[in-house]
Amino acid sequence: MANNTPDRPPGNSVAEGNQNRDFGVTLMELRSLMELRGTKAVNKIRDTYGDVQEICRRLKTSSTDALIILQIAAIVSLGLSVYHPPGGNSTMCGHVAGGVEDEGEAHAGWIEGAAIMFSVVIVVLVTAFNDWSKEKQFRGLQSRIEQEQKFTVLRKGQVIEIPVAEILVGDIAQIKCGDLLPADGILIQGNDLKIDESSLTGECDQVDKSEEKDPMLLSGTHVMEGSGKMVVSAVGLSSQTGIIFALLGENDEEEKAKKNKTQDSIALENEEAAESEAKPEAKVNQAKTKKEKSVLQGKLTKMSILIGKAGLVMSTLTIVVLFLFFVIDTFGIQGRPFLANCTPIYIQYFVKFLIIGVTVLVVAVPEGLPLAVTISLAYSVKKMMKDNNLVRHLDACETMGNATAICSDKTGTLTTNRMTVVQAYISSRYYKTIPKPDAIKPETLETLVRSIAINSAYTTKILPPEKEGGLPCHVGNKTECGLLGLLLELRRDYQPIRDEVPEEQFYKVYTFNSSRKSMSTVLQNADGGFIMYTKGASEIVLRKCSHILDAQGRPRVFKPKDCDKVVREVIEPMACNGLRTICVAYRDFPAKAGEPAWDSENDILNELTCIAVVGIEDPVRPEVPEAVSKCQRAGITVRMVTGDNISTARAIAVKCGILRPDEDFLCLEGEEFNRLIRNDRGEVEQERLDRIWPKLRVLARSSPKDKHTLVKGIIDSTVGEIRQVVAVTGDGTNDGPALKKADVGFAMGIAGTDVAKEASDIILTDDNFTSIVKAVMWGRNVYDSIAKFLQFQLTVNVVAVIVAFTGACITQDSPLKAVQMLWVNLIMDTLASLALATEQPTESLLERKPYGRDKPLISRTMMKNILGHAVYQLIVIFTLLFAGEKLFGISSGRNAPLHSPPSEHYTIVFNAFVMMQLFNELNARKLHGERNVFEGIHKNLVFCSVILGTFVLQ
């Protein structure tokens, strides 16, 4: 029940209150039962219902399937073949044995029943082993995720990152926006700190935290804004989250709970469900952001239902035809009377017909398909880890193969995220290179150094190179590292200033967020006045400046026309060169004016004095242009969604190859984007959005909400040849909704927050766009591997079903016995799934267009291959079946009586059938009409081993 989230309740579920009368258990009883854990749940089931089967019976559902039916039939067959009733060999009962000469071999009739049972046991063991290996894979993945989750603490005066499992009581932990708190603690210093405690309290409002009002921080809660330090007061089971686990009786099974949580991929959904119960309005959002089935899942589900129905019809028809044939032939044509003492023989015939019919059903349904899917996904996930893709949800792997659009961040994904100031506008002069320290007035330089040193997170710093001759290590916010690097270039050290002004002396901090696009720090002067240092997006901060430092280091009036001139002559040229522009400013609050109203941000963040505007270079990763080109050749549209200004974004997009000269494209800012897609009431209209997104390539100055709106609009859109499948990258806390809404969400492993990682499907451990292209290649390989197996499996199934049905109708028996068809369908196809699901991806996968959401799983080329091979195989088999005895000079195996021994004739038919499947396995390696089916076969040792092994076993 936990795994299923269908759009409508399944037929055997308790879905609505008015349905309770149709079942022996109510919805509330089930809900209260599912809230129990451990021995409490076991005792509740035993005391109230007796056992789990009783609950199944009350819900009118059944845990049986075709294999169980087949096993029961096999047991009956085994018993009847050993039991020989008195008078059972009477000729009046029909053809029982093959004659006197075969009397000894006739007693071997038990072999078929025993072989069927053995086959079913093998299938169960293979399935169990598969489940165990899948579980092991999930445990390894969970372990990897836990090991990679680290937290910053202060130990012995050193700031270090340690795994969350190593955090101890008494540690000083540094917390920042986006963190998921791993332990309880008491706030000792905070800057505009806001915490989301809904996972513990159910309250949707963010809670302001400060040393005076509410210093208590709880594990399992999210830092939504601000930063600070806390002393860890409780960890593990002693923390608030741990106490809740203990109260639920889960402390003894914590590891098991973690494993199950990961295996079902419901960690995030559980949290949302808890929130939605406390917040009715969240239910709407939850419904909107809940992901649909993956593309492949949806296609496989539809196909499985069709195959199952067709198999059931063929199976029923086979049993009916066999039964009618026997009755008409025995009692009508031959004119034999119905004898009571012949009843066991009649039952043996009926069991034989039932086994043949159920076997047709088993053969019709591709049992090897789930194994092929699991093997392919597990194999790909393991290999993708080496390509810097940590897959959190298995279905994301194959969904990525169908991606038609990628909405990527700029900083760190398309660029190196190693910020360096290369141009500056200081003292009303534009420097194309960093000026010498003596070129700047000492007063201006001192103000610039203090502003940058104080108004940056103290966790941000530049450390000496780890290796001799290497580059300095940037720790913390990369933009702030670039600004600190400017100070070092100007031969000034920021650390003495930080030692002089520790964070505890900060009077007020306005932390950076997506709406402010700036950060400000307020200090109190000795005379009772205040000074505020500000930095942020240049065109936003500059328009809030009323003064600017001139060449003499003195403030002069800065009018709107002066601002426009700086934007035109400084900021735009910087941005056109792909530089990120930051404005550094300050404001004095005289003591005689009294203390300002700090909560009135619009008044506070105004009348600033501009110190400098700097241009920060974040070079495009050298491998990105080729990766973007590969995506475009593969039919995937790459869009850049960034918070930078539009000129910088456009310049970087050109360097990456996202914008090409021969294309008709749009580059929009978030404000313009919203104006174009919203109506007069401020509501997003899909029709308006459909006119924008196909040409949109760059969305600049965008908020996380804009990103979510764009992603949702593209996914919901029905314009174009195919429905869009969208992948999104994100690193911030506010990117969570877009990551969750996307078909595949990529979180940054290095720069990403815990909230972003939790909302994602795949974590990029190197924050590199090239790794996304590798994920596309692996995803397409998964899709193709499953399609290859289907092409092979369906050919086998079509031929086997037609042969069994036709043989049953004409000869009153199936040329392919139950155990033989089980061998082909359950054992050989299991090996085939292993062989075809472990093909390595090649660059050629990126040379075709994506399949998209609506294209059928079985393509026209695959259908031609399946039907072509099926016709060929049927011609060969029917030739051997009806003319084989003449071709080889042997006795005919047709119309053999009950319990007849295996004949040479049918043995030849079976071996020919298997050999054709074996060679068809080679043909199935190619899906798109390629001529050379042996291409690259030597690179797949698993495939070669399986082919050889199957041949030897046969």
Buried (B, 14 or more C-beta within 10 A) or exposed (E): EEEEEEEEEEEEBBEEEEEBEEBBBBBEBBEEBEEBBBEEBEEBBEEEBEEEEBBBBBBEEEEEEBBEBBBEBBBBBBEBBEEBBEEBEBEBBBBBBBEEEBEEBBBBBBBBBBBBBBBBEBBEEBBEEBEEEBBEBBBEBBEBBEEEEBBBBBEEEEBEEBEBEEBEBEBBBBBBBBBBBBBBBEBBBBBBBBBBBBBBEBEEEBBBBBBEEBBBBBBBBBBBBBBBBBBBBBBBEBBBBBBBBBEBBBBEBBEEBBBBBBBEBBEBBEBBEBBBEEBEEBBEBBEEBEBEBBBBBBBBEEBBEEBBEBBBEBBEBBBEBBBEBBEEBBEEEEEBEEEEEBEBBBEBBBBBBBBBBBBBBBBBBBBBBBBBBBBBBBBBBEBBBEBBBBBBBBBBBBBBBBBBBBBBBBBBBBBBBBBBBBBBBBBBEBBEEBBEEEEBBEEBBBBBBBBBBBBBBBBBBBEEEEEEEEEBEBBBBBBBBBBBBBBEBBEBEBEEBBEEBEBEEBBBBBBBBBEBBBBBBBBBEEEEBBBBBBBBBBBBBBBBBBBBBBEEBEBBEBEEEBBEEBBEEBBBBBBEBBBBBBBBBBBEBEEEEEEBEBEEEEEBBEEBBBBBBBBBBBBBBEEBBEBBBBBBEBBBBBBBBBBBBBBBBBBBBBBBBBBEEEEEBBBBBBEBBBEBBBEEEEEBEEEBBBEBBBEBBBBBBBBBBBBBBBBBBBBEBEBEEBBBBBBBBBBBBBBBBBBBBBBBBBBBBEBBBBBBBBBBBBBBBBBBBBBBBBBBBBBBBBBBBBBBBBBBBBBBBBBBBBBBBBBBBBBBBBBBBBBBBBBBBBBBBBBBBBBBBBBEBBEEBBEEEBBBBEBEBBBEBBEEBBEEBBEBBBEBBBEBBBEBBEEEEBEBBBEBBBBBBBBBBBEBBBEBBBEBBBEBBBBBBBBEEEEEEEEEBEEBEBBEEBBEEBEEEB
